[in-house]
């Protein structure tokens, strides 16, 4: 039986930890922290991020939030901000001991979403 990316990332517990670490990294990253400091409800953001990345990595639970384009529309996110956020995600995966193949799979997903995030 094939193991899903969701399972390789640690399932619900692993995904929650990854999202918490990513948001923490974003809040410490001078290139993107203002984007996250101004979020009114970080807990809701974390929930939506967990749902989104869980559903996109093989979890059968539904995602109930906005699609990437709708979520980022009007934010005018730069390439530099996108790369900084991606680096934060890779750093969180490193911190959590995610294997290289899983990291590559996550990076591929992030890059597949790039056109729905940058300058929209």
N, C-alpha and C positions, 0 to 999 in steps of 0.2 A: 504494500500500500504506500502511496506517495504521501510524504509529509508536506503540509501546506506551509507557505511562508508565515502565515499567522501562527502556526504551531512552532515553527523554528524561532520565532520572535518571542516565544514564551506564553502564547495564548493571552487570555484576558489580563492576567497578572503582569506578564512581561510587557504587554502593550501599554498598560497603565503606567508602569515604571518608565518606559521609554518616553511616553508623552510628557510625563512630569519632568524628566531630565531635559527633554528638548525645550519645553517652555522655560525652564530655569536657565538654560543656556541662552535662549533668545533674550531673556530679560537682562542677562549679563553682557550681551553682545552689543557694543556701541553702534554697530551698523543697523541693527533692527530693533533694539530695545524700545524705542519710542512707539513703534507699531504695537507692541504688546503691553506697555505701561498704560496705554490709553484704552485698553479693552475693559469694558464695564464689568463683565462677568467672566473671569478667567476659568472658573470651574466649568461653566458652560462651554467655553472654548476647548478645554481639555476633553470634555465629554464628546464633543463633536469630532475632535481630532482622533480620539480613540475609536469612535464608531467608523469614521471614514477610513482610517488606515487598517482597521480590523476587517471591514467589509472588502476592502481592496486587496487584502492579503490572504483571503480564503476563509474568513469566519462567515458563518451563515446568518449571523444576526444582521438586521437591516441597518442601513445608514439613513438617518432621518433629517439630515441637514441640507444645506445648499450645495449645489455642485461647485466645483472649483472656480469656474468663470464667474458665477453669481457671487460667490464669497469674496472674490478679489476685485470685482468690477469697481472702477473709480478710485482704487488705491494707488495706481500709478507706481507699482513696485518696480524698482530698477533691477537690472541684471546683477549688480553688485549686492543688493539686498537678497536676491534669490540665492546667489551663491553662498552668502554668509549664512542664510537659514539652512541651506543644504549642508554646509560644513557643521553646523550645530547638530543636525540630525545624525551625521556620521560620527561626530564626537560622542553623542549619547549612545549610539550603537557600540562604539568602542568601549565606553564606560561599562556597558552591560554585557560585554563579552560575546557579542553577536558574531557568528562565524562569517568568514569572508564571502562565501557564496550568497548568504542571506543579505549581507551588506550590498553586494553587487545588484541583487534583485531589487532592493529598496531604492538604490540610486537610479536604476533603470526606470522604476515607477515615477520617481521624482522628476526625472528628465522628460518623461512622457507627458507630464502635467505642465511643463514649463510655459507653453504657449497660452495656457489658461490662467496664468498668474502674472507674468511680466507685462507691464504697460497696458493693462486692460482697463 
